Amino acid sequence: MLRDMGEVLLCAGAIGSPQLLLLSGIGPRPYLSSWGIPVVHHQPYVGQFLYDNPRNGISIVPSMPLEHSLIQVVGITNSGAQQLD
């Protein structure tokens, strides 16, 4: 979701949000460089201290209507991403 001042709200869950940041070049410089990802912003703690709590939720009421989308759960493993049913 983009806001007037250029702010971006990123939310893809406890696992997906750090992954998106890392793939976008935001994270620990040595880690990103080892994967050949150009570093946009060195942020050493992205992806660290990662805990998933699927039973906790936060409700955010947006100030404008948003398009509805289906919720998907994806597991990220050593063999790639897999959709969970």
PDB file with one MODEL, atoms N, CA, C and O in Angstrom:
MODEL        1
ATOM      1  N   MET A   1       0.854  -1.166   0.000  1.00  0.00           N
ATOM      2  CA  MET A   1       0.000   0.000   0.000  1.00  0.00           C
ATOM      3  C   MET A   1       0.906   1.237   0.000  1.00  0.00           C
ATOM      4  O   MET A   1       1.773   1.362   0.865  1.00  0.00           O
ATOM      5  N   LEU A   2       0.719   2.133  -0.941  1.00  0.00           N
ATOM      6  CA  LEU A   2       1.507   3.358  -1.015  1.00  0.00           C
ATOM      7  C   LEU A   2       0.737   4.509  -0.397  1.00  0.00           C
ATOM      8  O   LEU A   2      -0.484   4.590  -0.532  1.00  0.00           O
ATOM      9  N   ARG A   3       1.427   5.376   0.262  1.00  0.00           N
ATOM     10  CA  ARG A   3       0.800   6.555   0.858  1.00  0.00           C
ATOM     11  C   ARG A   3       1.280   7.807   0.132  1.00  0.00           C
ATOM     12  O   ARG A   3       2.248   7.761  -0.626  1.00  0.00           O
ATOM     13  N   ASP A   4       0.609   8.904   0.365  1.00  0.00           N
ATOM     14  CA  ASP A   4       0.903  10.154  -0.337  1.00  0.00           C
ATOM     15  C   ASP A   4       2.370  10.578  -0.255  1.00  0.00           C
ATOM     16  O   ASP A   4       2.922  11.081  -1.233  1.00  0.00           O
ATOM     17  N   MET A   5       2.994  10.382   0.883  1.00  0.00           N
ATOM     18  CA  MET A   5       4.365  10.842   1.078  1.00  0.00           C
ATOM     19  C   MET A   5       5.397   9.813   0.602  1.00  0.00           C
ATOM     20  O   MET A   5       6.590   9.980   0.854  1.00  0.00           O
ATOM     21  N   GLY A   6       4.955   8.762  -0.076  1.00  0.00           N
ATOM     22  CA  GLY A   6       5.878   7.763  -0.591  1.00  0.00           C
ATOM     23  C   GLY A   6       6.171   6.639   0.379  1.00  0.00           C
ATOM     24  O   GLY A   6       7.006   5.784   0.086  1.00  0.00           O
ATOM     25  N   GLU A   7       5.515   6.615   1.516  1.00  0.00           N
ATOM     26  CA  GLU A   7       5.722   5.566   2.511  1.00  0.00           C
ATOM     27  C   GLU A   7       5.102   4.267   2.001  1.00  0.00           C
ATOM     28  O   GLU A   7       4.029   4.281   1.398  1.00  0.00           O
ATOM     29  N   VAL A   8       5.780   3.149   2.244  1.00  0.00           N
ATOM     30  CA  VAL A   8       5.285   1.850   1.818  1.00  0.00           C
ATOM     31  C   VAL A   8       5.049   1.000   3.056  1.00  0.00           C
ATOM     32  O   VAL A   8       5.917   0.892   3.922  1.00  0.00           O
ATOM     33  N   LEU A   9       3.867   0.397   3.133  1.00  0.00           N
ATOM     34  CA  LEU A   9       3.539  -0.518   4.218  1.00  0.00           C
ATOM     35  C   LEU A   9       3.696  -1.924   3.667  1.00  0.00           C
ATOM     36  O   LEU A   9       2.946  -2.327   2.778  1.00  0.00           O
ATOM     37  N   LEU A  10       4.664  -2.678   4.184  1.00  0.00           N
ATOM     38  CA  LEU A  10       4.952  -4.018   3.707  1.00  0.00           C
ATOM     39  C   LEU A  10       4.527  -5.020   4.770  1.00  0.00           C
ATOM     40  O   LEU A  10       4.951  -4.935   5.923  1.00  0.00           O
ATOM     41  N   CYS A  11       3.695  -5.959   4.379  1.00  0.00           N
ATOM     42  CA  CYS A  11       3.267  -6.984   5.321  1.00  0.00           C
ATOM     43  C   CYS A  11       3.071  -8.285   4.560  1.00  0.00           C
ATOM     44  O   CYS A  11       2.171  -8.398   3.728  1.00  0.00           O
ATOM     45  N   ALA A  12       3.904  -9.250   4.844  1.00  0.00           N
ATOM     46  CA  ALA A  12       3.796 -10.556   4.204  1.00  0.00           C
ATOM     47  C   ALA A  12       3.978 -11.649   5.246  1.00  0.00           C
ATOM     48  O   ALA A  12       4.352 -12.773   4.911  1.00  0.00           O
ATOM     49  N   GLY A  13       3.718 -11.328   6.497  1.00  0.00           N
ATOM     50  CA  GLY A  13       3.850 -12.313   7.558  1.00  0.00           C
ATOM     51  C   GLY A  13       5.242 -12.339   8.155  1.00  0.00           C
ATOM     52  O   GLY A  13       6.147 -11.645   7.693  1.00  0.00           O
ATOM     53  N   ALA A  14       5.400 -13.147   9.184  1.00  0.00           N
ATOM     54  CA  ALA A  14       6.660 -13.200   9.925  1.00  0.00           C
ATOM     55  C   ALA A  14       7.811 -13.714   9.080  1.00  0.00           C
ATOM     56  O   ALA A  14       8.959 -13.332   9.311  1.00  0.00           O
ATOM     57  N   ILE A  15       7.536 -14.561   8.118  1.00  0.00           N
ATOM     58  CA  ILE A  15       8.593 -15.104   7.260  1.00  0.00           C
ATOM     59  C   ILE A  15       8.685 -14.318   5.957  1.00  0.00           C
ATOM     60  O   ILE A  15       9.783 -14.012   5.493  1.00  0.00           O
ATOM     61  N   GLY A  16       7.549 -13.993   5.370  1.00  0.00           N
ATOM     62  CA  GLY A  16       7.537 -13.345   4.065  1.00  0.00           C
ATOM     63  C   GLY A  16       8.062 -11.921   4.065  1.00  0.00           C
ATOM     64  O   GLY A  16       8.720 -11.518   3.105  1.00  0.00           O
ATOM     65  N   SER A  17       7.792 -11.136   5.119  1.00  0.00           N
ATOM     66  CA  SER A  17       8.243  -9.745   5.148  1.00  0.00           C
ATOM     67  C   SER A  17       9.768  -9.635   5.136  1.00  0.00           C
ATOM     68  O   SER A  17      10.302  -8.885   4.319  1.00  0.00           O
ATOM     69  N   PRO A  18      10.495 -10.349   6.007  1.00  0.00           N
ATOM     70  CA  PRO A  18      11.954 -10.290   5.925  1.00  0.00           C
ATOM     71  C   PRO A  18      12.481 -10.797   4.585  1.00  0.00           C
ATOM     72  O   PRO A  18      13.455 -10.255   4.061  1.00  0.00           O
ATOM     73  N   GLN A  19      11.855 -11.822   4.031  1.00  0.00           N
ATOM     74  CA  GLN A  19      12.299 -12.359   2.746  1.00  0.00           C
ATOM     75  C   GLN A  19      12.158 -11.299   1.648  1.00  0.00           C
ATOM     76  O   GLN A  19      13.066 -11.135   0.833  1.00  0.00           O
ATOM     77  N   LEU A  20      11.036 -10.584   1.619  1.00  0.00           N
ATOM     78  CA  LEU A  20      10.843  -9.534   0.623  1.00  0.00           C
ATOM     79  C   LEU A  20      11.866  -8.414   0.795  1.00  0.00           C
ATOM     80  O   LEU A  20      12.399  -7.900  -0.188  1.00  0.00           O
ATOM     81  N   LEU A  21      12.139  -8.038   2.045  1.00  0.00           N
ATOM     82  CA  LEU A  21      13.143  -7.008   2.293  1.00  0.00           C
ATOM     83  C   LEU A  21      14.515  -7.462   1.800  1.00  0.00           C
ATOM     84  O   LEU A  21      15.221  -6.704   1.135  1.00  0.00           O
ATOM     85  N   LEU A  22      14.888  -8.693   2.125  1.00  0.00           N
ATOM     86  CA  LEU A  22      16.190  -9.208   1.705  1.00  0.00           C
ATOM     87  C   LEU A  22      16.300  -9.263   0.183  1.00  0.00           C
ATOM     88  O   LEU A  22      17.315  -8.856  -0.382  1.00  0.00           O
ATOM     89  N   LEU A  23      15.266  -9.761  -0.474  1.00  0.00           N
ATOM     90  CA  LEU A  23      15.283  -9.844  -1.934  1.00  0.00           C
ATOM     91  C   LEU A  23      15.302  -8.456  -2.577  1.00  0.00           C
ATOM     92  O   LEU A  23      15.729  -8.306  -3.722  1.00  0.00           O
ATOM     93  N   SER A  24      14.839  -7.445  -1.841  1.00  0.00           N
ATOM     94  CA  SER A  24      14.846  -6.075  -2.344  1.00  0.00           C
ATOM     95  C   SER A  24      16.162  -5.362  -2.047  1.00  0.00           C
ATOM     96  O   SER A  24      16.332  -4.202  -2.424  1.00  0.00           O
ATOM     97  N   GLY A  25      17.095  -6.039  -1.375  1.00  0.00           N
ATOM     98  CA  GLY A  25      18.398  -5.437  -1.095  1.00  0.00           C
ATOM     99  C   GLY A  25      18.491  -4.721   0.228  1.00  0.00           C
ATOM    100  O   GLY A  25      19.410  -3.933   0.449  1.00  0.00           O
ATOM    101  N   ILE A  26      17.541  -4.989   1.119  1.00  0.00           N
ATOM    102  CA  ILE A  26      17.559  -4.383   2.445  1.00  0.00           C
ATOM    103  C   ILE A  26      17.863  -5.479   3.454  1.00  0.00           C
ATOM    104  O   ILE A  26      17.055  -6.388   3.647  1.00  0.00           O
ATOM    105  N   GLY A  27      19.024  -5.399   4.101  1.00  0.00           N
ATOM    106  CA  GLY A  27      19.420  -6.419   5.051  1.00  0.00           C
ATOM    107  C   GLY A  27      20.913  -6.380   5.315  1.00  0.00           C
ATOM    108  O   GLY A  27      21.577  -5.400   4.979  1.00  0.00           O
ATOM    109  N   PRO A  28      21.452  -7.442   5.917  1.00  0.00           N
ATOM    110  CA  PRO A  28      22.884  -7.485   6.240  1.00  0.00           C
ATOM    111  C   PRO A  28      23.725  -7.538   4.957  1.00  0.00           C
ATOM    112  O   PRO A  28      23.555  -8.436   4.131  1.00  0.00           O
ATOM    113  N   ARG A  29      24.625  -6.573   4.804  1.00  0.00           N
ATOM    114  CA  ARG A  29      25.467  -6.474   3.605  1.00  0.00           C
ATOM    115  C   ARG A  29      26.202  -7.786   3.284  1.00  0.00           C
ATOM    116  O   ARG A  29      26.165  -8.220   2.133  1.00  0.00           O
ATOM    117  N   PRO A  30      26.866  -8.433   4.253  1.00  0.00           N
ATOM    118  CA  PRO A  30      27.593  -9.668   3.911  1.00  0.00           C
ATOM    119  C   PRO A  30      26.668 -10.768   3.375  1.00  0.00           C
ATOM    120  O   PRO A  30      27.025 -11.482   2.438  1.00  0.00           O
ATOM    121  N   TYR A  31      25.487 -10.897   3.968  1.00  0.00           N
ATOM    122  CA  TYR A  31      24.543 -11.924   3.530  1.00  0.00           C
ATOM    123  C   TYR A  31      24.041 -11.640   2.118  1.00  0.00           C
ATOM    124  O   TYR A  31      24.034 -12.526   1.264  1.00  0.00           O
ATOM    125  N   LEU A  32      23.619 -10.393   1.879  1.00  0.00           N
ATOM    126  CA  LEU A  32      23.109 -10.031   0.559  1.00  0.00           C
ATOM    127  C   LEU A  32      24.192 -10.196  -0.509  1.00  0.00           C
ATOM    128  O   LEU A  32      23.929 -10.712  -1.595  1.00  0.00           O
ATOM    129  N   SER A  33      25.400  -9.756  -0.192  1.00  0.00           N
ATOM    130  CA  SER A  33      26.506  -9.857  -1.153  1.00  0.00           C
ATOM    131  C   SER A  33      26.830 -11.305  -1.479  1.00  0.00           C
ATOM    132  O   SER A  33      27.180 -11.622  -2.615  1.00  0.00           O
ATOM    133  N   SER A  34      26.717 -12.190  -0.488  1.00  0.00           N
ATOM    134  CA  SER A  34      27.032 -13.602  -0.728  1.00  0.00           C
ATOM    135  C   SER A  34      26.060 -14.237  -1.717  1.00  0.00           C
ATOM    136  O   SER A  34      26.388 -15.235  -2.359  1.00  0.00           O
ATOM    137  N   TRP A  35      24.860 -13.659  -1.843  1.00  0.00           N
ATOM    138  CA  TRP A  35      23.863 -14.158  -2.784  1.00  0.00           C
ATOM    139  C   TRP A  35      23.831 -13.336  -4.070  1.00  0.00           C
ATOM    140  O   TRP A  35      23.019 -13.600  -4.956  1.00  0.00           O
ATOM    141  N   GLY A  36      24.704 -12.349  -4.175  1.00  0.00           N
ATOM    142  CA  GLY A  36      24.744 -11.519  -5.370  1.00  0.00           C
ATOM    143  C   GLY A  36      23.599 -10.531  -5.465  1.00  0.00           C
ATOM    144  O   GLY A  36      23.272 -10.066  -6.557  1.00  0.00           O
ATOM    145  N   ILE A  37      22.982 -10.203  -4.334  1.00  0.00           N
ATOM    146  CA  ILE A  37      21.884  -9.234  -4.309  1.00  0.00           C
ATOM    147  C   ILE A  37      22.478  -7.853  -4.044  1.00  0.00           C
ATOM    148  O   ILE A  37      23.164  -7.661  -3.040  1.00  0.00           O
ATOM    149  N   PRO A  38      22.220  -6.876  -4.941  1.00  0.00           N
ATOM    150  CA  PRO A  38      22.749  -5.522  -4.707  1.00  0.00           C
ATOM    151  C   PRO A  38      22.190  -4.932  -3.415  1.00  0.00           C
ATOM    152  O   PRO A  38      20.986  -4.995  -3.167  1.00  0.00           O
ATOM    153  N   VAL A  39      23.067  -4.360  -2.596  1.00  0.00           N
ATOM    154  CA  VAL A  39      22.671  -3.804  -1.301  1.00  0.00           C
ATOM    155  C   VAL A  39      22.103  -2.397  -1.508  1.00  0.00           C
ATOM    156  O   VAL A  39      22.800  -1.502  -1.984  1.00  0.00           O
ATOM    157  N   VAL A  40      20.845  -2.216  -1.149  1.00  0.00           N
ATOM    158  CA  VAL A  40      20.193  -0.907  -1.216  1.00  0.00           C
ATOM    159  C   VAL A  40      20.367  -0.190   0.119  1.00  0.00           C
ATOM    160  O   VAL A  40      20.623   1.013   0.163  1.00  0.00           O
ATOM    161  N   HIS A  41      20.225  -0.953   1.214  1.00  0.00           N
ATOM    162  CA  HIS A  41      20.373  -0.375   2.552  1.00  0.00           C
ATOM    163  C   HIS A  41      20.865  -1.466   3.502  1.00  0.00           C
ATOM    164  O   HIS A  41      20.210  -2.493   3.679  1.00  0.00           O
ATOM    165  N   HIS A  42      22.036  -1.227   4.114  1.00  0.00           N
ATOM    166  CA  HIS A  42      22.579  -2.180   5.086  1.00  0.00           C
ATOM    167  C   HIS A  42      21.763  -2.098   6.367  1.00  0.00           C
ATOM    168  O   HIS A  42      21.773  -1.078   7.056  1.00  0.00           O
ATOM    169  N   GLN A  43      21.064  -3.171   6.679  1.00  0.00           N
ATOM    170  CA  GLN A  43      20.227  -3.243   7.884  1.00  0.00           C
ATOM    171  C   GLN A  43      20.519  -4.604   8.517  1.00  0.00           C
ATOM    172  O   GLN A  43      19.898  -5.599   8.143  1.00  0.00           O
ATOM    173  N   PRO A  44      21.459  -4.665   9.473  1.00  0.00           N
ATOM    174  CA  PRO A  44      21.982  -5.951   9.944  1.00  0.00           C
ATOM    175  C   PRO A  44      20.987  -6.899  10.609  1.00  0.00           C
ATOM    176  O   PRO A  44      21.263  -8.096  10.699  1.00  0.00           O
ATOM    177  N   TYR A  45      19.856  -6.414  11.072  1.00  0.00           N
ATOM    178  CA  TYR A  45      18.961  -7.297  11.820  1.00  0.00           C
ATOM    179  C   TYR A  45      17.778  -7.831  11.019  1.00  0.00           C
ATOM    180  O   TYR A  45      16.953  -8.560  11.572  1.00  0.00           O
ATOM    181  N   VAL A  46      17.669  -7.495   9.744  1.00  0.00           N
ATOM    182  CA  VAL A  46      16.576  -8.036   8.927  1.00  0.00           C
ATOM    183  C   VAL A  46      16.745  -9.553   8.822  1.00  0.00           C
ATOM    184  O   VAL A  46      17.812 -10.043   8.452  1.00  0.00           O
ATOM    185  N   GLY A  47      15.691 -10.283   9.150  1.00  0.00           N
ATOM    186  CA  GLY A  47      15.735 -11.743   9.087  1.00  0.00           C
ATOM    187  C   GLY A  47      16.306 -12.408  10.325  1.00  0.00           C
ATOM    188  O   GLY A  47      16.329 -13.636  10.408  1.00  0.00           O
ATOM    189  N   GLN A  48      16.767 -11.627  11.286  1.00  0.00           N
ATOM    190  CA  GLN A  48      17.317 -12.172  12.527  1.00  0.00           C
ATOM    191  C   GLN A  48      16.211 -12.238  13.584  1.00  0.00           C
ATOM    192  O   GLN A  48      15.208 -11.531  13.488  1.00  0.00           O
ATOM    193  N   PHE A  49      16.400 -13.077  14.570  1.00  0.00           N
ATOM    194  CA  PHE A  49      15.453 -13.206  15.673  1.00  0.00           C
ATOM    195  C   PHE A  49      14.043 -13.467  15.145  1.00  0.00           C
ATOM    196  O   PHE A  49      13.073 -12.879  15.622  1.00  0.00           O
ATOM    197  N   LEU A  50      13.943 -14.351  14.163  1.00  0.00           N
ATOM    198  CA  LEU A  50      12.698 -14.622  13.458  1.00  0.00           C
ATOM    199  C   LEU A  50      11.881 -15.673  14.202  1.00  0.00           C
ATOM    200  O   LEU A  50      12.344 -16.790  14.435  1.00  0.00           O
ATOM    201  N   TYR A  51      10.675 -15.300  14.566  1.00  0.00           N
ATOM    202  CA  TYR A  51       9.754 -16.205  15.226  1.00  0.00           C
ATOM    203  C   TYR A  51       8.406 -16.091  14.544  1.00  0.00           C
ATOM    204  O   TYR A  51       7.965 -14.984  14.237  1.00  0.00           O
ATOM    205  N   ASP A  52       7.750 -17.197  14.304  1.00  0.00           N
ATOM    206  CA  ASP A  52       6.435 -17.179  13.686  1.00  0.00           C
ATOM    207  C   ASP A  52       5.401 -17.509  14.749  1.00  0.00           C
ATOM    208  O   ASP A  52       5.567 -18.467  15.504  1.00  0.00           O
ATOM    209  N   ASN A  53       4.348 -16.730  14.812  1.00  0.00           N
ATOM    210  CA  ASN A  53       3.278 -16.915  15.771  1.00  0.00           C
ATOM    211  C   ASN A  53       1.953 -16.913  15.031  1.00  0.00           C
ATOM    212  O   ASN A  53       1.254 -15.900  15.047  1.00  0.00           O
ATOM    213  N   PRO A  54       1.580 -18.011  14.384  1.00  0.00           N
ATOM    214  CA  PRO A  54       0.386 -18.000  13.538  1.00  0.00           C
ATOM    215  C   PRO A  54      -0.925 -17.791  14.284  1.00  0.00           C
ATOM    216  O   PRO A  54      -1.946 -17.525  13.649  1.00  0.00           O
ATOM    217  N   ARG A  55      -0.932 -17.900  15.592  1.00  0.00           N
ATOM    218  CA  ARG A  55      -2.184 -17.735  16.337  1.00  0.00           C
ATOM    219  C   ARG A  55      -2.420 -16.294  16.780  1.00  0.00           C
ATOM    220  O   ARG A  55      -3.494 -15.968  17.283  1.00  0.00           O
ATOM    221  N   ASN A  56      -1.428 -15.437  16.596  1.00  0.00           N
ATOM    222  CA  ASN A  56      -1.595 -14.033  16.957  1.00  0.00           C
ATOM    223  C   ASN A  56      -1.990 -13.244  15.724  1.00  0.00           C
ATOM    224  O   ASN A  56      -1.500 -13.519  14.629  1.00  0.00           O
ATOM    225  N   GLY A  57      -2.862 -12.274  15.886  1.00  0.00           N
ATOM    226  CA  GLY A  57      -3.275 -11.460  14.755  1.00  0.00           C
ATOM    227  C   GLY A  57      -3.417 -10.006  15.136  1.00  0.00           C
ATOM    228  O   GLY A  57      -3.624  -9.671  16.302  1.00  0.00           O
ATOM    229  N   ILE A  58      -3.303  -9.150  14.142  1.00  0.00           N
ATOM    230  CA  ILE A  58      -3.482  -7.717  14.327  1.00  0.00           C
ATOM    231  C   ILE A  58      -4.486  -7.257  13.283  1.00  0.00           C
ATOM    232  O   ILE A  58      -4.348  -7.583  12.104  1.00  0.00           O
ATOM    233  N   SER A  59      -5.486  -6.508  13.700  1.00  0.00           N
ATOM    234  CA  SER A  59      -6.461  -5.959  12.761  1.00  0.00           C
ATOM    235  C   SER A  59      -6.116  -4.506  12.481  1.00  0.00           C
ATOM    236  O   SER A  59      -5.976  -3.699  13.401  1.00  0.00           O
ATOM    237  N   ILE A  60      -5.981  -4.180  11.199  1.00  0.00           N
ATOM    238  CA  ILE A  60      -5.705  -2.814  10.781  1.00  0.00           C
ATOM    239  C   ILE A  60      -6.868  -2.375   9.902  1.00  0.00           C
ATOM    240  O   ILE A  60      -7.182  -3.033   8.910  1.00  0.00           O
ATOM    241  N   VAL A  61      -7.501  -1.276  10.259  1.00  0.00           N
ATOM    242  CA  VAL A  61      -8.611  -0.752   9.480  1.00  0.00           C
ATOM    243  C   VAL A  61      -8.062   0.371   8.594  1.00  0.00           C
ATOM    244  O   VAL A  61      -7.702   1.435   9.098  1.00  0.00           O
ATOM    245  N   PRO A  62      -7.996   0.140   7.276  1.00  0.00           N
ATOM    246  CA  PRO A  62      -7.436   1.160   6.383  1.00  0.00           C
ATOM    247  C   PRO A  62      -8.386   2.348   6.227  1.00  0.00           C
ATOM    248  O   PRO A  62      -9.598   2.214   6.398  1.00  0.00           O
ATOM    249  N   SER A  63      -7.825   3.499   5.905  1.00  0.00           N
ATOM    250  CA  SER A  63      -8.638   4.705   5.735  1.00  0.00           C
ATOM    251  C   SER A  63      -9.327   4.747   4.373  1.00  0.00           C
ATOM    252  O   SER A  63     -10.197   5.586   4.138  1.00  0.00           O
ATOM    253  N   MET A  64      -8.939   3.845   3.481  1.00  0.00           N
ATOM    254  CA  MET A  64      -9.582   3.772   2.164  1.00  0.00           C
ATOM    255  C   MET A  64      -9.853   2.310   1.845  1.00  0.00           C
ATOM    256  O   MET A  64      -9.164   1.431   2.363  1.00  0.00           O
ATOM    257  N   PRO A  65     -10.854   2.030   0.995  1.00  0.00           N
ATOM    258  CA  PRO A  65     -11.166   0.637   0.664  1.00  0.00           C
ATOM    259  C   PRO A  65     -10.016  -0.024  -0.102  1.00  0.00           C
ATOM    260  O   PRO A  65      -9.368   0.610  -0.935  1.00  0.00           O
ATOM    261  N   LEU A  66      -9.776  -1.291   0.188  1.00  0.00           N
ATOM    262  CA  LEU A  66      -8.734  -2.059  -0.488  1.00  0.00           C
ATOM    263  C   LEU A  66      -9.365  -3.213  -1.247  1.00  0.00           C
ATOM    264  O   LEU A  66     -10.435  -3.697  -0.877  1.00  0.00           O
ATOM    265  N   GLU A  67      -8.702  -3.652  -2.306  1.00  0.00           N
ATOM    266  CA  GLU A  67      -9.175  -4.825  -3.034  1.00  0.00           C
ATOM    267  C   GLU A  67      -8.988  -6.059  -2.160  1.00  0.00           C
ATOM    268  O   GLU A  67      -7.988  -6.184  -1.453  1.00  0.00           O
ATOM    269  N   HIS A  68      -9.946  -6.959  -2.214  1.00  0.00           N
ATOM    270  CA  HIS A  68      -9.831  -8.188  -1.447  1.00  0.00           C
ATOM    271  C   HIS A  68      -8.937  -9.166  -2.186  1.00  0.00           C
ATOM    272  O   HIS A  68      -8.941  -9.215  -3.416  1.00  0.00           O
ATOM    273  N   SER A  69      -8.178  -9.936  -1.442  1.00  0.00           N
ATOM    274  CA  SER A  69      -7.358 -10.970  -2.051  1.00  0.00           C
ATOM    275  C   SER A  69      -7.447 -12.225  -1.184  1.00  0.00           C
ATOM    276  O   SER A  69      -7.711 -12.144   0.016  1.00  0.00           O
ATOM    277  N   LEU A  70      -7.229 -13.364  -1.792  1.00  0.00           N
ATOM    278  CA  LEU A  70      -7.254 -14.616  -1.052  1.00  0.00           C
ATOM    279  C   LEU A  70      -5.984 -14.749  -0.234  1.00  0.00           C
ATOM    280  O   LEU A  70      -4.897 -14.396  -0.691  1.00  0.00           O
ATOM    281  N   ILE A  71      -6.128 -15.259   0.973  1.00  0.00           N
ATOM    282  CA  ILE A  71      -4.972 -15.474   1.831  1.00  0.00           C
ATOM    283  C   ILE A  71      -4.313 -16.784   1.425  1.00  0.00           C
ATOM    284  O   ILE A  71      -4.983 -17.807   1.281  1.00  0.00           O
ATOM    285  N   GLN A  72      -3.003 -16.747   1.244  1.00  0.00           N
ATOM    286  CA  GLN A  72      -2.258 -17.949   0.919  1.00  0.00           C
ATOM    287  C   GLN A  72      -1.150 -18.118   1.939  1.00  0.00           C
ATOM    288  O   GLN A  72      -0.548 -17.137   2.377  1.00  0.00           O
ATOM    289  N   VAL A  73      -0.882 -19.337   2.313  1.00  0.00           N
ATOM    290  CA  VAL A  73       0.206 -19.650   3.223  1.00  0.00           C
ATOM    291  C   VAL A  73       1.256 -20.389   2.423  1.00  0.00           C
ATOM    292  O   VAL A  73       0.963 -21.390   1.769  1.00  0.00           O
ATOM    293  N   VAL A  74       2.472 -19.895   2.475  1.00  0.00           N
ATOM    294  CA  VAL A  74       3.562 -20.512   1.724  1.00  0.00           C
ATOM    295  C   VAL A  74       4.663 -20.882   2.696  1.00  0.00           C
ATOM    296  O   VAL A  74       5.044 -20.077   3.545  1.00  0.00           O
ATOM    297  N   GLY A  75       5.167 -22.077   2.577  1.00  0.00           N
ATOM    298  CA  GLY A  75       6.290 -22.517   3.387  1.00  0.00           C
ATOM    299  C   GLY A  75       7.573 -22.387   2.593  1.00  0.00           C
ATOM    300  O   GLY A  75       7.634 -22.828   1.446  1.00  0.00           O
ATOM    301  N   ILE A  76       8.595 -21.792   3.177  1.00  0.00           N
ATOM    302  CA  ILE A  76       9.878 -21.622   2.500  1.00  0.00           C
ATOM    303  C   ILE A  76      10.841 -22.655   3.075  1.00  0.00           C
ATOM    304  O   ILE A  76      11.170 -22.625   4.261  1.00  0.00           O
ATOM    305  N   THR A  77      11.282 -23.561   2.224  1.00  0.00           N
ATOM    306  CA  THR A  77      12.152 -24.642   2.652  1.00  0.00           C
ATOM    307  C   THR A  77      13.427 -24.642   1.814  1.00  0.00           C
ATOM    308  O   THR A  77      13.570 -23.837   0.894  1.00  0.00           O
ATOM    309  N   ASN A  78      14.352 -25.545   2.134  1.00  0.00           N
ATOM    310  CA  ASN A  78      15.580 -25.664   1.343  1.00  0.00           C
ATOM    311  C   ASN A  78      15.293 -26.068  -0.086  1.00  0.00           C
ATOM    312  O   ASN A  78      16.098 -25.792  -0.976  1.00  0.00           O
ATOM    313  N   SER A  79      14.156 -26.721  -0.331  1.00  0.00           N
ATOM    314  CA  SER A  79      13.822 -27.158  -1.691  1.00  0.00           C
ATOM    315  C   SER A  79      12.927 -26.158  -2.410  1.00  0.00           C
ATOM    316  O   SER A  79      12.405 -26.464  -3.482  1.00  0.00           O
ATOM    317  N   GLY A  80      12.736 -24.958  -1.836  1.00  0.00           N
ATOM    318  CA  GLY A  80      11.948 -23.917  -2.492  1.00  0.00           C
ATOM    319  C   GLY A  80      10.667 -23.624  -1.733  1.00  0.00           C
ATOM    320  O   GLY A  80      10.432 -24.156  -0.649  1.00  0.00           O
ATOM    321  N   ALA A  81       9.842 -22.766  -2.324  1.00  0.00           N
ATOM    322  CA  ALA A  81       8.576 -22.373  -1.698  1.00  0.00           C
ATOM    323  C   ALA A  81       7.513 -23.395  -2.061  1.00  0.00           C
ATOM    324  O   ALA A  81       7.449 -23.863  -3.198  1.00  0.00           O
ATOM    325  N   GLN A  82       6.683 -23.736  -1.092  1.00  0.00           N
ATOM    326  CA  GLN A  82       5.611 -24.684  -1.300  1.00  0.00           C
ATOM    327  C   GLN A  82       4.334 -24.134  -0.696  1.00  0.00           C
ATOM    328  O   GLN A  82       4.335 -23.677   0.448  1.00  0.00           O
ATOM    329  N   GLN A  83       3.240 -24.172  -1.452  1.00  0.00           N
ATOM    330  CA  GLN A  83       1.968 -23.698  -0.936  1.00  0.00           C
ATOM    331  C   GLN A  83       1.378 -24.749  -0.010  1.00  0.00           C
ATOM    332  O   GLN A  83       1.340 -25.934  -0.339  1.00  0.00           O
ATOM    333  N   LEU A  84       0.921 -24.304   1.143  1.00  0.00           N
ATOM    334  CA  LEU A  84       0.335 -25.204   2.138  1.00  0.00           C
ATOM    335  C   LEU A  84      -1.169 -25.077   2.082  1.00  0.00           C
ATOM    336  O   LEU A  84      -1.687 -23.966   1.966  1.00  0.00           O
ATOM    337  N   ASP A  85      -1.886 -26.186   2.160  1.00  0.00           N
ATOM    338  CA  ASP A  85      -3.353 -26.151   2.134  1.00  0.00           C
ATOM    339  C   ASP A  85      -3.914 -26.259   3.529  1.00  0.00           C
ATOM    340  O   ASP A  85      -5.132 -26.247   3.707  1.00  0.00           O
TER     341      ASP A  85
ENDMDL
END
